[in-house]
Amino acid sequence: MNNGIVCWQCGQTLVDLIFPVSRREECAACGADQHVCKMCRFYDANIAHQCSEERAEEITDKESANFCDFFEPRANAWI
């Protein structure tokens, strides 16, 4: 099923993505972790700590899987 969500790293459509997205979810095409800051709707490279969710703990590696409870995948992550 196509959910409109694409990999933040390569742009491949994530057809079998199960919600909520598991920390262990990976892109079948490139192997990139998907439960990462760069895939989240709260990610904003233009603000301090690159996260607009004020309650979230700071995560330094924005491209590796994390345990953030506020994670919500965004459709336009690959731009």
HURA-V643749 format. One line per field, one symbol per residue. ss: DSSP state (~ for helix, > for strand, _ for the rest). A space follows every 50 residues. Layout:
# HURA-V643749
ss->???
This chain:
# HURA-V643749
ss->_____>______>____________>______>___~~~>__>____~~~ >_____________________>______
